[in-house]
Amino acid sequence: MENHLLQILVPGVGLISGLIATYVSLQNRALLAEVRRELAELENRLIEKINGTYVRRSECSLREELVQERLNSLVDEMKNRNAAGR
C-alpha cells in the first residue's frame, strides 16, 4: 500500500512543481514584456523631449541663412526707400 501511495505521490509532486514553474515563468515573461513596453515609452518621451529642446546643426544653419537673407532684404528695402525719398 505504501509503495502504491509513493508511486502516485512522487509523479503528483513532480506535476505540481512543473505547473508552478510554468506559472512563474509565464508571470516573469509578462512582467518582462510590461517593463520593456514601459521602457520603450520612456525612451520615446525622452527622445521627443530632446528633439524638442535641441536644434540640429543643419536646422541652425538654415535658420541663420534665412535670418541673414531677411536682414539683407530689409537693408535693401531701407536703401531703396531712402533713395526714393530724396
ZALO-746579 format. One line per field, with one value per atom (N, C-alpha, C): z, y, x; atom name; residue number from 1. Coordinates in Angstrom, 1 decimal. Layout:
<sites>
Z [Z:...]
Y [Y:...]
X [X:...]
atome [CA:...]
num [NUM:...]
</sites>
This chain:
<sites>
Z [0.0:0.0:0.0:0.8:0.9:-0.5:-1.1:-2.4:-3.4:-3.4:-4.4:-4.1:-2.8:-2.5:-3.0:-2.8:-3.3:-4.8:-5.5:-6.9:-7.5:-6.7:-7.1:-6.6:-5.4:-4.8:-5.5:-5.9:-6.5:-7.8:-8.8:-10.0:-9.8:-8.8:-8.5:-8.0:-7.2:-6.7:-7.9:-8.8:-10.0:-10.9:-11.0:-11.9:-11.3:-10.0:-9.4:-9.4:-9.2:-9.2:-10.7:-11.6:-13.0:-13.4:-12.9:-13.2:-12.5:-11.3:-10.6:-11.3:-11.8:-12.5:-13.8:-14.5:-15.7:-15.4:-14.4:-14.0:-13.7:-12.9:-12.6:-13.8:-14.7:-15.9:-16.8:-16.9:-17.6:-17.0:-15.7:-14.9:-15.2:-15.2:-15.4:-16.9:-17.8:-19.2:-19.3:-18.7:-18.7:-18.1:-17.0:-16.3:-17.1:-17.7:-18.6:-19.8:-20.4:-21.5:-21.1:-19.9:-19.4:-19.1:-18.6:-18.3:-19.6:-20.6:-21.9:-22.6:-22.5:-23.1:-22.4:-21.0:-20.3:-20.6:-20.8:-21.1:-22.5:-23.4:-24.8:-24.8:-24.0:-23.9:-23.3:-22.3:-21.6:-22.6:-23.3:-24.3:-25.4:-25.9:-26.9:-26.3:-25.1:-24.5:-24.3:-23.9:-23.8:-25.1:-26.2:-27.5:-28.0:-27.7:-28.1:-27.4:-26.1:-25.3:-25.8:-26.1:-26.6:-28.0:-28.9:-30.2:-30.1:-29.1:-29.0:-28.3:-27.6:-26.9:-27.7:-28.3:-29.0:-30.5:-31.2:-32.6:-33.3:-34.4:-35.1:-35.8:-36.1:-36.6:-38.0:-38.8:-40.2:-40.0:-39.0:-38.8:-38.4:-37.6:-37.2:-38.3:-39.2:-40.4:-41.3:-41.5:-42.3:-41.7:-40.4:-39.8:-39.9:-39.7:-39.8:-41.2:-42.2:-43.6:-43.9:-43.4:-43.6:-42.9:-41.7:-41.0:-41.7:-42.2:-42.9:-44.2:-44.9:-46.1:-45.8:-44.7:-44.3:-44.0:-43.2:-42.9:-44.1:-45.0:-46.3:-47.1:-47.1:-47.8:-47.1:-45.8:-45.1:-45.3:-45.3:-45.6:-47.0:-48.0:-49.4:-49.4:-48.8:-48.8:-48.2:-47.1:-46.5:-47.4:-48.1:-49.0:-50.1:-50.6:-51.7:-51.3:-50.0:-49.5:-49.4:-48.8:-48.6:-50.0:-51.0:-52.3:-53.0:-52.8:-53.4:-52.7:-51.5:-50.7:-51.0:-51.6:-51.9:-53.1]
Y [-1.2:0.0:1.3:1.3:2.4:2.6:1.5:1.5:2.1:1.8:2.3:3.8:4.2:5.6:6.5:5.9:6.6:6.7:5.7:5.7:6.8:7.1:8.2:9.6:9.6:10.9:11.5:10.7:11.3:11.9:11.3:12.0:13.1:13.0:14.2:15.4:15.2:16.3:16.9:16.0:16.5:17.3:16.8:17.5:18.9:18.9:20.2:21.2:20.7:21.6:22.1:21.2:21.6:22.7:22.5:23.5:24.9:24.8:26.0:26.7:26.0:26.5:27.2:26.5:27.1:28.4:28.4:29.6:30.8:30.5:31.5:32.0:31.1:31.5:32.4:32.1:33.0:34.3:34.3:35.6:36.5:35.8:36.6:37.1:36.3:36.8:38.0:37.9:39.0:40.3:40.1:41.2:41.8:41.0:41.5:42.2:41.7:42.4:43.8:43.8:45.1:46.1:45.6:46.5:47.0:46.1:46.5:47.6:47.4:48.4:49.7:49.7:51.0:51.7:50.9:51.4:52.0:51.4:51.9:53.2:53.3:54.5:55.6:55.3:56.3:56.8:55.9:56.2:57.2:56.9:57.7:59.1:59.2:60.5:61.3:60.6:61.3:61.8:61.0:61.4:62.6:62.5:63.7:64.9:64.8:66.0:66.5:65.6:66.1:66.7:66.1:66.7:68.0:68.2:69.5:70.5:70.1:71.1:71.5:70.6:70.9:70.9:71.8:72.0:71.4:70.7:70.1:71.1:70.8:71.7:72.2:71.3:71.7:72.7:72.5:73.4:74.8:74.8:76.1:76.8:76.1:76.7:77.3:76.5:77.0:78.2:78.2:79.4:80.6:80.4:81.5:82.1:81.2:81.7:82.5:82.0:82.7:84.1:84.1:85.4:86.4:85.9:86.8:87.3:86.4:86.9:87.9:87.7:88.6:90.0:89.9:91.2:91.9:91.2:91.8:92.4:91.7:92.3:93.6:93.6:94.8:95.9:95.6:96.7:97.2:96.4:96.8:97.7:97.2:98.0:99.4:99.4:100.7:101.7:101.1:101.9:102.4:101.5:102.0:103.0:102.9:104.0:105.3:105.2:106.5:107.1:106.3:106.8:107.4:106.8:107.3:108.6:108.7:109.9:111.1:111.0:112.2:112.8]
X [0.8:0.0:0.9:1.9:2.8:3.5:3.9:4.6:3.6:2.4:1.4:1.2:1.1:0.9:2.1:3.3:4.5:4.6:4.1:4.0:3.1:2.1:1.2:1.7:2.2:2.6:3.8:4.8:6.0:5.7:5.0:4.7:3.7:2.9:2.0:2.8:3.7:4.6:5.4:5.9:6.6:5.7:4.5:3.5:3.2:2.9:2.6:3.7:5.0:6.1:6.3:6.1:6.2:5.2:3.9:2.9:3.2:3.7:4.1:5.3:6.3:7.4:6.9:5.9:5.4:4.6:3.9:3.1:4.1:5.1:6.1:6.8:7.1:7.8:6.9:5.6:4.7:4.6:4.5:4.4:5.7:6.8:8.1:8.1:7.6:7.6:6.6:5.5:4.5:5.1:5.8:6.4:7.5:8.3:9.4:8.8:7.8:7.1:6.6:6.0:5.5:6.6:7.7:8.8:9.4:9.5:10.1:9.2:7.9:6.9:7.1:7.2:7.3:8.6:9.7:11.0:11.0:10.3:10.2:9.4:8.3:7.6:8.4:9.2:10.0:11.1:11.7:12.7:12.1:10.9:10.2:10.0:9.5:9.2:10.5:11.6:12.9:13.4:13.3:13.7:12.9:11.6:10.8:11.2:11.5:11.9:13.2:14.2:15.5:15.3:14.5:14.3:13.6:12.7:12.0:12.9:13.9:14.7:15.9:16.6:17.8:17.5:18.2:18.0:19.2:19.0:20.1:20.9:22.2:23.1:22.6:22.1:21.6:20.5:19.6:18.5:19.0:20.0:20.6:21.2:21.9:22.5:21.4:20.4:19.3:18.6:18.4:17.7:18.7:20.0:20.9:20.9:20.9:20.8:19.5:18.4:17.1:17.1:17.6:17.7:18.6:19.7:20.7:20.0:19.3:18.6:17.5:16.8:15.8:16.4:17.5:18.2:18.7:19.2:19.7:18.6:17.4:16.3:15.8:15.8:15.4:16.3:17.6:18.6:18.4:18.2:18.0:16.7:15.7:14.4:14.6:15.3:15.6:16.4:17.4:18.2:17.3:16.4:15.5:14.6:14.0:13.2:13.9:15.1:15.9:16.2:16.6:16.9:15.7:14.5:13.3:12.8:13.1:12.7:13.4:14.6:15.4:15.1]
atome [N:CA:C:N:CA:C:N:CA:C:N:CA:C:N:CA:C:N:CA:C:N:CA:C:N:CA:C:N:CA:C:N:CA:C:N:CA:C:N:CA:C:N:CA:C:N:CA:C:N:CA:C:N:CA:C:N:CA:C:N:CA:C:N:CA:C:N:CA:C:N:CA:C:N:CA:C:N:CA:C:N:CA:C:N:CA:C:N:CA:C:N:CA:C:N:CA:C:N:CA:C:N:CA:C:N:CA:C:N:CA:C:N:CA:C:N:CA:C:N:CA:C:N:CA:C:N:CA:C:N:CA:C:N:CA:C:N:CA:C:N:CA:C:N:CA:C:N:CA:C:N:CA:C:N:CA:C:N:CA:C:N:CA:C:N:CA:C:N:CA:C:N:CA:C:N:CA:C:N:CA:C:N:CA:C:N:CA:C:N:CA:C:N:CA:C:N:CA:C:N:CA:C:N:CA:C:N:CA:C:N:CA:C:N:CA:C:N:CA:C:N:CA:C:N:CA:C:N:CA:C:N:CA:C:N:CA:C:N:CA:C:N:CA:C:N:CA:C:N:CA:C:N:CA:C:N:CA:C:N:CA:C:N:CA:C:N:CA:C:N:CA:C:N:CA:C:N:CA:C:N:CA:C:N:CA:C:N:CA:C:N:CA:C:N:CA:C:N:CA:C]
num [1:1:1:2:2:2:3:3:3:4:4:4:5:5:5:6:6:6:7:7:7:8:8:8:9:9:9:10:10:10:11:11:11:12:12:12:13:13:13:14:14:14:15:15:15:16:16:16:17:17:17:18:18:18:19:19:19:20:20:20:21:21:21:22:22:22:23:23:23:24:24:24:25:25:25:26:26:26:27:27:27:28:28:28:29:29:29:30:30:30:31:31:31:32:32:32:33:33:33:34:34:34:35:35:35:36:36:36:37:37:37:38:38:38:39:39:39:40:40:40:41:41:41:42:42:42:43:43:43:44:44:44:45:45:45:46:46:46:47:47:47:48:48:48:49:49:49:50:50:50:51:51:51:52:52:52:53:53:53:54:54:54:55:55:55:56:56:56:57:57:57:58:58:58:59:59:59:60:60:60:61:61:61:62:62:62:63:63:63:64:64:64:65:65:65:66:66:66:67:67:67:68:68:68:69:69:69:70:70:70:71:71:71:72:72:72:73:73:73:74:74:74:75:75:75:76:76:76:77:77:77:78:78:78:79:79:79:80:80:80:81:81:81:82:82:82:83:83:83:84:84:84:85:85:85:86:86:86]
</sites>
